Amino acid sequence: MAEREDSGSTGTGDEGPRGIPDGLRDAIEGAFAATGKTRDRAQDLTDKTRAQAQDLVDGVSRRGSEARGTLEGMRLVNRDDLRDLEIAIEELTSRVAKLEAKPKPQVDG
């Protein structure tokens, strides 16, 4: 009895060297190629989106720093500062009133 070599072939005649039909092999290779292209496009979009997001974060950070610098350059008045100014104005007002109330010396001449 002669032994037959089993190559996985079904005997249809359109199989490649590994016993996979050519049509199926082409479909698998096409699927892998399409997946690779889709992955590459997705990676490109991800990279672009990441770059745009980083630009936005950098812009917000820069503007925040500018605003912080502007606020630090300004001296904001609080309630205690206003109270101190009111007291100083009242004292000056009273001193001016006293000075204006004094009789003016008469100049002889």
C-alpha distances in whole Angstrom, upper triangle without the diagonal:
4,7,9,13,15,19,20,21,21,21,25,25,28,27,28,26,26,25,28,30,32,35,34,35,38,39,39,40,43,44,44,46,48,48,49,52,53,53,55,58,58,59,61,63,63,64,67,68,68,71,73,73,74,77,78,78,80,82,83,84,86,88,88,89,92,93,94,96,98,99,99,102,104,106,105,108,108,111,112,113,114,117,118,119,121,123,123,125,127,128,129,130,133,134,135,136,139,139,140,143,145,148,148,150,153,154,157,159
4,6,10,13,16,18,18,19,19,22,22,25,24,25,23,23,22,25,27,29,32,32,32,35,36,36,37,40,41,41,43,45,45,46,49,50,50,52,55,55,56,58,60,60,62,64,65,66,68,70,70,71,74,75,76,77,80,81,81,83,85,86,87,89,91,91,93,95,96,97,99,101,103,103,106,106,108,110,110,112,114,115,116,118,120,121,122,124,126,127,128,130,131,132,134,136,137,138,140,142,145,145,148,151,151,155,156
4,7,9,13,15,15,17,17,21,21,24,22,22,20,20,19,23,24,27,30,29,29,32,34,33,34,37,38,37,40,42,42,43,46,47,47,49,51,52,52,55,57,57,58,61,62,62,64,66,67,68,70,72,72,74,76,77,77,79,82,82,83,86,87,87,89,92,92,93,95,97,100,99,102,102,105,106,107,108,111,112,113,115,117,117,118,121,122,123,124,127,128,128,130,133,133,134,136,139,142,142,144,147,147,151,152
4,6,9,11,12,13,13,17,17,20,18,19,17,16,15,19,21,23,26,25,25,28,30,29,31,34,34,34,36,39,39,40,43,44,44,46,48,49,49,52,54,54,55,58,59,59,61,64,64,65,68,69,69,71,73,74,75,77,79,80,81,83,84,85,87,89,90,91,93,95,97,97,100,100,102,104,104,106,108,109,110,112,114,115,116,118,120,120,122,124,125,126,128,130,131,132,134,136,139,139,142,144,145,149,150
4,6,9,10,13,13,16,16,18,16,16,14,13,13,16,18,21,24,23,22,26,27,26,27,31,31,31,33,36,36,37,39,41,41,42,45,46,46,49,51,51,52,55,56,56,58,60,61,62,64,66,66,67,70,71,71,73,76,76,77,80,81,81,83,86,86,87,89,91,94,94,97,97,99,101,101,103,105,106,107,109,111,112,113,115,117,117,119,121,122,123,125,127,127,128,131,133,136,136,138,141,142,145,146
4,6,7,10,11,14,15,16,14,14,12,11,10,14,16,19,21,20,20,23,25,23,25,28,28,28,31,33,33,34,37,38,38,40,42,43,44,46,48,48,49,52,53,53,55,58,58,59,62,63,63,65,67,68,69,71,73,73,75,77,78,79,81,83,84,85,87,89,91,91,94,94,96,98,98,100,102,103,104,106,108,109,110,112,114,114,116,118,119,120,122,124,125,126,128,130,133,133,136,138,139,143,144
4,5,9,10,13,12,14,11,11,9,7,7,10,13,15,18,17,16,20,21,20,21,25,25,25,27,30,30,31,33,35,35,37,39,40,40,43,45,45,46,49,50,50,52,54,55,56,58,60,60,62,64,65,66,68,70,71,72,74,75,76,78,80,81,82,84,86,88,88,91,91,94,95,96,97,100,101,101,103,106,106,107,110,111,112,113,116,117,117,119,121,122,123,125,127,130,130,133,135,136,140,141
4,6,9,11,12,13,10,11,10,8,5,8,11,14,16,15,15,18,19,18,20,23,23,23,26,28,28,29,32,33,33,35,38,38,39,41,43,43,45,47,48,49,51,53,53,55,57,58,59,60,63,64,64,66,68,69,70,73,74,74,76,78,79,80,83,84,87,86,89,89,92,94,94,95,98,99,100,102,104,104,105,108,109,110,111,114,115,115,117,120,120,121,123,126,129,128,131,134,134,138,139
4,5,8,8,10,7,9,9,8,5,8,9,12,15,14,14,17,19,18,20,23,23,24,26,28,29,30,32,33,34,36,38,39,40,42,44,44,46,48,49,50,52,54,54,56,58,59,60,62,64,65,66,68,70,70,72,74,75,76,78,80,81,82,84,86,88,88,91,91,93,95,96,97,99,101,101,103,105,106,107,109,111,111,113,115,116,117,119,121,122,122,125,127,130,130,133,135,136,139,140
4,6,8,10,8,11,12,11,8,9,9,13,14,14,15,18,19,19,21,23,24,25,27,29,29,31,33,34,35,37,39,40,41,43,45,45,47,49,50,51,53,55,55,57,59,60,61,63,65,66,67,69,71,71,73,75,76,77,79,81,82,83,85,87,89,89,92,92,94,96,97,98,100,102,102,104,106,107,108,110,112,112,113,116,117,118,119,122,123,123,126,128,131,131,134,136,137,140,141
4,6,8,8,11,12,13,9,11,10,13,15,15,16,19,20,21,23,25,26,27,29,30,31,33,35,36,37,39,41,42,43,45,46,47,49,51,52,53,55,57,58,59,61,62,63,65,67,68,69,71,73,74,75,77,78,79,81,83,84,85,87,89,92,91,94,94,97,99,99,100,103,104,105,106,109,110,110,113,114,115,116,119,120,120,122,124,125,125,128,130,133,133,136,138,139,143,143
4,6,7,11,13,13,10,11,9,11,12,13,15,17,18,19,21,22,24,25,27,28,30,31,33,34,35,37,39,40,41,43,44,46,47,49,50,51,53,55,56,57,59,61,62,63,65,66,68,69,71,72,74,76,77,78,80,81,82,84,86,87,90,90,93,93,95,97,98,99,101,103,103,105,107,108,108,111,113,113,114,117,118,118,120,123,123,124,126,128,131,131,134,136,137,141,141
4,6,9,11,12,10,11,9,10,12,14,14,16,18,19,20,22,24,25,26,28,29,31,32,34,35,36,38,40,41,43,44,45,47,49,50,51,53,54,56,57,59,60,62,63,65,66,67,69,71,72,73,75,77,78,79,81,82,84,86,87,90,90,93,93,96,98,98,99,102,103,103,105,108,108,109,111,113,113,114,117,118,118,120,123,123,124,126,129,131,131,134,136,137,140,141
4,7,10,11,9,9,6,6,8,10,11,12,14,16,17,18,20,21,22,24,26,27,28,30,32,33,34,36,37,39,40,42,43,45,46,48,49,51,52,54,55,57,58,60,61,63,64,65,67,68,70,72,73,74,76,78,79,80,82,84,86,86,89,90,92,94,94,96,98,100,100,102,104,105,105,108,110,110,111,114,115,115,117,119,120,120,123,125,128,127,130,133,133,137,137
4,7,8,5,5,4,6,9,9,9,11,14,14,15,17,19,20,21,23,24,25,27,29,30,31,33,35,36,37,39,40,42,44,45,46,48,49,51,52,54,55,56,58,60,61,62,64,66,67,68,70,71,72,74,76,77,78,80,82,85,84,88,88,90,93,93,94,97,98,98,100,102,103,104,106,108,108,109,112,113,113,115,118,118,119,121,123,126,126,129,131,132,135,136
4,6,5,6,6,6,10,10,8,11,13,13,13,16,18,18,19,22,23,24,26,28,28,29,32,33,34,36,38,39,40,42,43,44,46,48,49,50,52,54,55,56,58,59,60,62,64,65,66,68,70,71,72,74,75,76,78,80,83,83,86,86,89,91,91,92,95,96,96,99,101,101,102,105,106,106,108,111,111,112,114,116,116,117,120,122,125,124,127,130,130,134,134
4,6,7,9,10,13,13,11,14,16,15,15,19,20,20,21,24,25,25,27,29,30,31,33,34,35,37,39,40,41,43,44,45,47,49,50,51,53,55,55,57,59,60,61,63,65,66,67,69,71,71,73,75,76,77,79,81,84,84,87,87,90,92,92,93,96,97,97,99,102,102,103,106,107,107,109,111,112,113,115,117,117,118,121,123,126,125,128,130,131,134,135
4,6,9,10,13,12,10,13,15,14,14,18,19,18,20,23,23,24,26,28,28,30,32,33,33,36,38,38,39,42,43,44,45,48,48,49,52,53,54,55,58,59,59,61,63,64,65,67,69,70,71,73,75,75,78,79,82,82,85,85,88,90,90,91,94,95,95,97,100,100,101,104,105,105,107,109,110,111,113,115,116,116,119,121,124,124,126,129,129,133,134
4,6,9,12,11,10,13,15,14,15,18,19,19,21,24,24,25,28,29,29,31,33,34,35,37,39,40,41,43,44,45,47,49,50,51,53,55,55,57,59,60,61,63,65,66,67,69,71,71,73,75,76,77,79,81,84,83,87,87,89,91,91,93,95,96,97,99,101,102,103,105,107,107,108,111,112,112,114,117,117,118,120,123,126,125,128,131,131,135,136
4,6,8,7,6,10,11,10,12,15,16,16,18,20,21,22,24,26,26,28,30,31,32,34,36,36,38,40,41,42,44,46,47,48,50,52,52,54,56,57,58,60,62,63,64,66,68,68,70,72,73,74,76,78,81,80,84,84,86,88,88,90,92,93,94,96,98,99,99,102,104,104,105,108,109,109,111,114,114,115,117,119,122,122,125,128,128,132,133
4,6,5,6,9,10,11,12,14,15,17,18,20,21,23,24,26,27,29,30,31,33,35,36,37,39,41,42,43,45,46,47,49,51,52,53,55,57,58,59,61,63,64,65,67,68,69,71,73,74,75,77,79,82,81,84,84,87,89,89,91,93,95,95,97,99,100,100,103,105,105,106,109,110,110,112,114,115,115,118,120,123,123,126,128,129,132,133
4,5,5,6,9,10,10,12,14,15,16,18,20,21,22,24,25,27,28,30,31,33,34,36,37,39,40,41,43,45,46,47,49,51,52,53,55,56,58,59,61,62,64,65,67,68,70,71,73,74,76,78,80,80,83,83,86,88,88,89,92,93,94,95,98,98,99,102,103,103,105,107,109,109,111,113,113,114,117,119,122,121,124,126,127,130,131
4,5,5,6,9,10,10,12,14,15,16,18,20,21,22,24,26,27,28,30,31,33,34,36,37,38,40,42,43,44,46,48,49,50,52,53,55,56,58,59,61,62,64,65,66,68,70,71,72,74,76,79,78,81,82,84,86,86,88,90,92,92,93,96,97,97,100,102,102,103,105,107,107,109,111,112,112,115,117,120,119,122,125,125,129,130
4,5,5,6,9,10,10,12,14,15,16,18,20,21,22,24,26,27,28,30,31,32,34,36,37,38,40,42,43,44,46,47,48,50,52,53,54,56,58,59,60,62,63,65,67,68,69,71,73,74,77,76,79,80,82,84,84,86,88,90,90,92,94,95,95,98,100,100,101,104,105,105,107,109,110,110,113,115,118,118,121,123,124,127,128
4,5,5,6,8,10,11,12,14,15,16,18,20,21,22,24,25,27,29,30,31,33,35,36,37,39,40,41,43,45,46,47,49,51,52,53,55,57,58,59,61,62,63,65,67,68,69,71,73,76,75,79,79,81,84,84,85,88,89,89,91,93,94,94,97,99,99,100,103,104,104,106,109,109,110,112,114,117,117,120,122,123,126,127
4,5,5,6,9,10,10,12,14,15,16,18,20,21,22,24,25,27,28,30,31,33,34,36,37,39,40,42,43,45,46,48,49,51,52,53,55,56,58,60,61,62,64,65,67,68,70,72,74,74,77,78,80,83,83,84,86,88,88,90,92,93,93,96,98,98,99,102,103,103,105,107,108,108,111,113,116,115,118,120,121,125,125
4,6,5,6,9,10,10,12,14,15,16,18,20,21,22,24,26,27,28,30,31,32,34,36,37,38,40,42,43,44,46,47,49,50,52,53,54,56,58,59,60,62,64,65,66,68,70,73,72,75,75,78,80,80,81,84,85,86,87,90,90,91,93,95,96,97,99,101,101,102,105,105,106,108,111,114,113,116,119,119,123,124
4,5,5,6,9,10,10,12,14,15,16,18,20,21,22,24,26,26,28,30,31,32,34,36,37,38,40,42,43,44,46,47,48,50,52,53,55,56,58,59,61,62,63,65,67,68,71,71,74,74,76,79,79,80,83,84,84,86,88,89,90,92,94,94,95,98,99,99,101,104,104,105,107,110,112,112,115,117,118,122,123
4,5,5,6,9,10,11,12,14,15,16,18,20,21,23,24,25,27,29,30,31,33,35,36,37,39,40,42,43,45,46,47,49,51,52,53,55,57,58,59,61,62,64,66,67,70,70,73,73,76,78,78,79,82,83,83,85,88,88,89,91,93,93,95,97,98,98,101,103,103,104,106,109,112,111,114,116,117,120,121
4,5,5,6,8,10,11,12,14,15,16,18,20,21,22,24,26,27,28,30,31,33,34,36,37,39,40,42,43,45,46,48,49,50,52,54,55,56,58,60,61,62,64,66,69,68,72,72,75,77,77,78,81,82,82,84,86,87,87,90,92,92,93,96,97,97,99,101,102,102,105,107,110,109,112,115,115,119,119
4,5,5,6,9,10,10,12,14,15,16,18,20,21,22,24,26,26,28,30,31,32,34,36,37,38,40,42,43,44,46,47,48,50,52,53,54,56,58,59,60,62,64,67,66,69,69,72,74,74,75,78,79,80,81,84,84,85,88,89,90,91,93,95,95,97,99,100,100,103,105,108,107,110,113,113,117,118
4,5,5,6,9,10,10,12,14,15,16,18,20,21,22,24,25,26,28,30,31,32,34,36,37,38,40,41,43,44,46,47,49,50,52,53,55,56,58,59,61,62,65,65,68,68,71,73,73,74,77,78,78,81,83,83,84,87,88,88,90,92,94,94,96,98,98,99,102,104,107,106,109,112,112,116,117
4,5,5,6,9,10,11,12,14,15,17,18,20,21,23,24,25,27,29,30,31,33,35,36,37,39,41,42,43,45,46,48,49,51,52,54,55,57,58,60,62,64,64,68,68,71,73,73,74,77,78,78,80,82,83,83,86,88,88,89,92,93,93,95,97,98,98,101,103,106,105,108,110,111,114,115
4,5,5,6,8,10,11,12,14,15,16,18,20,21,22,24,26,27,28,30,31,33,34,36,37,39,40,42,43,44,46,48,49,50,52,54,55,56,58,60,63,62,66,66,69,71,71,72,75,76,76,78,80,81,81,84,86,86,87,90,91,91,93,95,96,96,99,101,104,103,106,109,109,113,113
4,5,5,6,8,10,10,12,14,15,16,18,20,21,22,24,25,26,28,30,31,32,34,36,37,38,40,42,43,44,46,47,48,50,52,53,54,56,58,61,60,63,64,66,69,69,70,72,74,74,76,78,79,79,82,84,84,85,88,89,89,91,93,94,94,97,99,102,102,105,107,107,111,112
4,5,5,6,9,10,10,12,14,15,16,18,20,21,22,24,25,27,28,30,31,33,34,36,37,39,40,42,43,45,46,47,49,51,52,53,55,57,60,59,63,63,66,68,68,69,72,73,73,75,78,78,79,81,83,83,84,87,88,88,90,93,93,94,96,98,101,101,103,106,106,110,111
4,5,5,6,9,10,11,12,14,15,17,18,20,21,23,24,26,27,29,30,31,33,35,36,37,39,40,42,43,45,46,48,49,51,52,54,56,59,58,62,62,65,67,67,68,71,72,72,74,77,77,77,80,82,82,83,86,87,87,89,91,92,92,95,97,100,99,102,104,105,108,109
4,5,5,6,8,10,10,12,14,15,16,18,20,21,22,24,26,27,28,30,31,33,34,36,37,38,40,42,43,44,46,48,49,50,52,54,57,56,59,60,63,65,65,66,69,70,70,72,74,75,75,78,80,80,81,84,85,85,87,89,89,90,93,95,98,97,100,103,103,107,107
4,5,5,6,9,10,10,12,14,15,16,18,20,21,22,24,25,26,28,30,31,32,34,36,37,38,40,42,43,44,46,47,49,50,52,55,55,58,58,61,63,63,64,67,68,68,70,73,73,74,76,78,78,79,82,83,83,85,88,88,89,91,94,96,96,99,101,102,105,106
4,5,5,6,9,10,10,12,14,15,16,18,20,21,23,24,26,27,29,30,31,33,35,36,37,39,40,42,43,45,46,48,49,51,54,54,57,58,61,63,63,64,67,68,68,70,72,72,73,76,78,77,79,82,82,82,85,87,87,88,91,93,95,95,98,100,100,104,105
4,5,5,6,8,10,11,12,14,15,16,18,20,21,22,24,26,27,29,30,31,33,34,36,37,39,40,42,43,45,46,48,50,53,52,56,56,59,61,61,62,65,66,66,68,71,71,71,74,76,76,77,80,81,81,83,85,85,86,89,91,94,93,96,98,99,102,103
4,5,5,6,9,10,10,12,14,15,16,18,20,21,22,24,25,27,28,30,31,32,34,36,37,38,40,42,43,44,46,48,51,50,54,54,57,59,59,60,63,64,64,66,68,69,69,72,74,74,75,78,79,79,81,83,84,84,87,89,92,92,94,97,97,101,102
4,5,5,6,9,10,10,12,14,15,16,18,20,21,22,24,26,26,28,30,31,33,34,36,37,39,40,42,43,45,46,49,49,53,53,56,58,58,59,62,63,63,65,68,68,68,71,73,73,74,77,78,78,80,82,83,83,86,88,91,90,93,96,96,100,101
4,5,5,6,9,10,11,12,14,15,17,18,20,21,23,24,26,27,29,30,31,33,35,36,37,39,41,42,43,45,48,48,52,52,55,58,57,58,61,62,62,64,67,67,67,70,72,72,73,76,77,76,79,81,81,82,85,87,89,89,92,94,94,98,99
4,5,5,6,8,10,10,12,14,15,16,18,20,21,22,24,25,27,28,30,31,33,34,36,37,39,40,42,43,46,46,50,50,53,55,55,56,59,60,60,62,65,65,65,68,70,69,71,74,75,74,77,79,79,80,82,85,87,87,90,92,93,96,97
4,5,5,6,9,10,10,12,14,15,16,18,20,21,22,24,26,27,28,30,31,32,34,36,37,38,40,42,45,45,48,48,51,53,53,54,57,58,58,60,63,63,64,66,68,68,69,72,73,73,75,78,78,79,81,83,86,86,89,91,92,95,96
4,5,5,6,9,10,10,12,14,15,16,18,20,21,22,24,26,27,28,30,31,33,34,36,37,39,41,44,44,47,48,51,53,52,54,57,57,57,60,62,62,63,66,67,67,68,71,72,72,74,77,77,78,80,82,85,85,87,90,90,94,95
4,5,5,6,9,10,11,12,14,15,16,18,20,21,23,24,26,27,29,30,31,33,35,36,37,39,42,42,46,47,50,52,51,52,55,56,56,58,61,61,61,64,66,65,67,70,71,70,73,75,75,76,79,81,83,83,85,88,88,92,93
4,5,5,6,8,10,11,12,14,15,16,18,20,21,22,24,26,27,28,30,31,33,34,36,38,40,40,44,44,47,49,49,50,53,54,54,56,59,59,59,62,64,64,65,68,69,69,71,73,73,74,77,79,82,81,84,86,87,91,91
4,5,5,6,9,10,10,12,14,15,16,18,20,21,22,24,26,27,28,30,31,33,34,36,39,39,42,43,46,48,47,49,52,53,53,55,57,57,58,61,62,62,64,67,67,68,70,72,72,73,76,78,81,80,83,86,86,90,91
4,5,5,6,9,10,10,12,14,15,16,18,20,21,22,24,25,27,28,30,31,33,35,38,38,42,42,46,48,47,48,51,52,52,54,57,56,57,60,62,61,63,66,66,66,69,71,71,72,74,76,79,79,81,84,84,88,89
4,5,5,6,9,10,11,12,14,15,17,18,20,21,22,24,26,27,29,30,32,33,36,36,40,41,44,46,45,46,49,50,50,52,55,55,55,58,60,59,61,64,64,64,66,69,69,70,72,74,77,77,79,82,82,86,87
4,5,5,6,9,10,11,12,14,15,16,18,20,21,22,24,26,27,28,30,32,35,34,38,38,41,43,43,44,47,48,48,50,53,53,53,56,58,58,59,62,63,63,65,67,68,68,71,73,76,76,78,81,81,85,86
4,5,5,6,8,10,10,12,14,15,16,18,20,21,22,24,25,27,28,30,33,33,37,38,41,43,42,43,46,47,47,49,52,52,52,55,57,57,58,61,62,62,64,66,67,67,70,72,75,74,77,80,80,84,85
4,5,5,6,9,10,10,12,14,15,16,18,20,21,22,24,26,27,29,32,32,36,37,40,42,41,42,46,46,46,48,51,51,51,54,56,55,57,60,60,60,63,65,65,66,68,70,73,73,75,78,78,82,82
4,5,5,6,8,10,11,12,14,15,16,18,20,21,22,24,26,27,30,30,33,34,38,40,39,40,43,44,44,46,48,48,49,52,53,53,54,57,58,58,60,63,63,64,66,68,71,71,73,76,76,80,81
4,5,5,6,8,10,10,12,14,15,16,18,20,21,22,24,26,29,28,32,33,36,38,37,39,42,42,42,45,47,47,48,50,52,52,53,56,57,57,59,62,62,63,65,67,70,70,73,75,76,79,81
4,6,5,6,9,10,10,12,14,15,16,18,20,21,23,25,27,28,31,33,36,38,37,38,41,42,42,44,47,46,47,50,51,51,53,56,56,56,59,61,61,62,64,66,69,69,71,74,74,78,79
4,5,5,6,8,10,11,12,14,15,16,18,20,21,23,26,26,30,31,34,36,35,37,40,40,40,42,45,45,45,48,50,49,51,54,54,54,56,59,59,59,62,64,67,66,69,72,72,76,77
4,5,5,6,9,10,10,12,14,15,16,18,20,21,24,24,27,28,32,34,33,34,37,38,38,40,42,42,43,46,47,47,48,51,52,52,54,57,57,58,60,62,65,65,68,70,71,75,76
4,6,5,6,9,10,10,12,14,15,16,18,20,23,23,27,28,31,33,32,33,36,37,37,39,42,41,42,45,47,46,48,51,51,52,54,56,56,57,60,62,65,64,67,70,70,74,75
4,5,5,6,9,10,11,12,14,15,17,19,22,23,26,28,31,33,32,33,36,37,36,39,41,41,41,44,46,45,47,50,50,50,53,55,55,56,59,61,63,63,65,68,68,72,73
4,5,5,6,8,10,10,12,14,15,17,20,20,24,25,29,31,29,31,34,34,34,36,39,38,39,42,44,43,44,47,48,48,50,53,53,53,56,58,61,60,63,66,66,70,71
4,5,5,6,9,10,10,12,14,15,18,18,22,23,26,28,27,29,32,32,32,34,37,37,37,40,42,42,43,46,47,47,49,51,52,52,55,57,60,60,62,65,66,69,70
4,5,5,6,9,10,10,12,14,17,18,22,23,27,28,27,29,32,32,32,34,36,36,37,40,41,41,43,45,46,46,49,51,51,52,54,56,59,59,61,64,64,68,69
4,5,5,6,9,10,11,13,16,17,21,23,26,28,26,28,31,31,30,33,35,35,35,39,40,39,41,44,44,44,47,49,49,50,53,54,57,57,59,62,62,66,67
4,5,5,6,9,10,11,14,14,18,20,23,25,23,25,28,28,28,30,33,32,33,36,37,37,39,41,42,42,44,47,47,48,50,52,55,55,57,60,61,64,65
4,5,5,6,9,10,12,13,17,18,22,23,22,24,27,27,27,29,32,31,32,35,36,36,38,41,41,41,44,46,46,47,50,52,55,54,57,60,60,64,65
4,5,5,6,9,12,13,17,19,23,24,22,24,27,27,26,29,31,31,32,35,36,35,37,40,40,40,43,45,45,46,49,50,53,53,55,58,58,62,63
4,5,5,6,10,11,15,18,21,23,20,22,25,25,24,27,30,29,29,33,34,33,35,38,38,38,41,43,43,44,46,48,51,50,53,56,56,60,61
4,5,5,8,8,12,14,18,19,17,19,22,22,22,25,27,26,27,30,31,31,33,36,36,36,39,41,41,42,45,47,50,49,52,55,55,59,60
4,5,7,9,13,15,18,19,17,19,22,22,22,25,27,26,27,30,31,31,33,35,36,36,39,41,41,42,45,46,49,49,51,54,55,58,60
4,7,9,13,16,19,20,17,19,23,22,21,24,26,25,26,29,30,29,31,34,34,34,37,39,39,40,43,44,47,47,49,52,52,56,57
4,6,9,12,16,17,14,16,19,19,18,21,23,22,23,26,27,27,28,31,32,32,34,36,36,37,40,42,45,44,47,50,50,54,55
4,6,9,13,14,11,13,16,15,15,18,20,19,20,23,24,24,26,28,29,29,32,34,34,35,37,39,42,42,45,48,48,52,54
4,6,10,11,9,11,14,14,14,16,19,19,19,22,24,24,25,28,29,29,31,33,34,35,37,39,42,42,45,48,49,53,55
4,7,8,6,7,10,11,10,13,15,15,16,19,20,21,22,24,26,26,28,30,31,32,34,36,39,40,43,46,47,51,52
4,6,5,6,9,10,11,13,15,16,17,19,20,21,23,25,26,27,29,31,32,33,35,37,40,41,44,47,49,52,54
4,5,5,6,9,10,11,13,14,15,17,19,20,21,23,25,26,27,29,30,31,33,35,39,40,43,46,48,51,54
4,5,5,6,9,10,11,12,14,15,17,18,20,21,23,24,26,27,29,30,32,34,37,38,41,44,46,50,52
4,5,5,6,9,10,11,12,14,16,17,18,20,21,23,24,26,27,29,30,32,36,36,39,42,44,48,50
4,5,5,6,9,10,10,12,14,15,16,18,20,21,22,24,26,27,28,31,34,35,38,41,43,46,49
4,5,5,6,9,10,11,12,14,15,17,19,20,21,23,25,26,27,29,33,34,37,40,42,46,48
4,5,5,6,9,10,11,12,14,16,17,18,20,21,23,24,26,28,31,32,35,38,40,44,46
4,5,5,6,9,10,11,12,14,15,16,18,20,21,22,24,26,30,30,33,36,38,42,44
4,5,5,6,9,10,10,12,14,15,16,18,20,21,22,25,28,29,32,35,37,41,43
4,5,5,6,9,10,11,12,14,15,17,19,20,21,23,27,28,31,34,36,40,42
4,5,5,6,9,10,11,12,14,16,17,18,20,22,25,26,29,32,34,38,40
4,5,5,6,9,10,10,12,14,15,16,18,20,24,24,27,31,32,36,38
4,5,5,6,9,10,10,12,14,15,16,19,22,24,27,30,32,36,38
4,5,5,6,9,10,11,12,14,15,17,21,22,25,28,30,34,37
4,5,5,6,8,10,11,12,14,16,19,20,23,26,28,32,34
4,6,5,6,9,10,11,12,15,18,19,22,25,27,31,33
4,5,5,6,9,10,11,13,16,18,21,24,27,30,33
4,5,5,6,9,10,11,15,16,19,22,24,28,30
4,5,5,6,9,10,13,14,17,20,22,26,28
4,5,5,6,9,12,14,17,20,22,26,29
4,5,5,7,10,12,15,18,21,24,27
4,5,6,9,10,12,16,18,22,24
4,6,8,9,12,15,17,21,23
4,6,9,12,15,18,21,24
4,6,9,12,15,18,21
4,6,9,12,15,18
4,6,9,13,15
4,6,9,13
4,6,9
4,6
4
